[in-house]
Amino acid sequence: MAYKIGQGATIFDIIEAMDEVLQQEGWVVHEQSAQTYDGQARLSYAIWEGSGDGNDKIYLQAHIPEDENQDMYLDSMAGYDHKLYWFEQPGSIQQWLKCDGRSYVNIPKFTVSGDERFSYWVYADTYHVVGVARMSIVYESFYAGFINPIASERQY
């Protein structure tokens, strides 16, 4: 179990904290890219693979579009193919919704306020990642990965 508690001002702080705790837990980074924000290169896209109990393959991705610097889109996938765009990855919600990479309708997203600092907590283990941001009196949260690592396939 790894976690990070901190203060942030942008959604980039959240995705970078996610990346840090996932890698501490041994998640493999398949792909990453950055965009320039306030004159700095900041992580804006990543695909990670977790191992669960060692026999699982858990794929997660996070994406911050250049024109929406308050939103981070989250998705899970059935696999990873380096030849495909982020919205075409096998088993992803974007693929199922026939996303074209330009519209983000019905894709799960995590949003922070663009004009105030916030506190955040990000927790990860080999099965999932959880994040919470507190902006004033409003809390936003996300959960991505396996739901119950103790259940067998027939129990789902």
Residue, then its C-alpha position, 0 to 999 in steps of 0.5 A: m500500500a502506498y499513499k500520498i497526501g498533499q496540497g495541489a493547485t491543478i489537476f496535474d498535481i493529482i495525476e502526478a501523485m497517482d503516477e508516484v503511488l502506482q509506481q511505488e506499488g510496482w505498477v508498470v508504466h506502458e505509456q506517458s506523455a506531457q503537456t506544457y502548463d504554466g511554462q512547465a512540462r507536466l504529466s498529462y497522460a499515462i497507461w499503467e498495468g497492475s498485477g493484483d495478486g500476481n496473476d491479474k492484469i489490471y490496466l488503467q489510464a488517465h488523460i488530461p486534455e489540453d483544452e480542459n485543464q481541470d478535468m482528468y478522464l479515467d478509464s480501465m482497459a482489457g489490454y494495451d496495444h502501443k499501436l492504438y490511440w488512447f481512445e482505441q485501447p481494447g476494452s476501454i470505455q472510449q472504445w465501447l462508446k465509439c469515441d473519436g478522441r475529440s469528444y468526451v461524452n459519458i467518459p468518467k472524469f475527475t474534476v478540480s476547481g481551477d481557481e483555488r488550492f486543494s488538499y488531496w489524498v491518493y492511495a494505491d495498492t496492486y489492485h486499485v487506486v483511490g483519490v480524494a480532493r477537498m476544495s473548500i467544503v466540496y469533496e471529489s473522489f475517484y476509484a479505479g481498478f478491481i473492486n474486490p480482490i478477495a472474490s473469485e470470478r464466479q462471485y462477481 
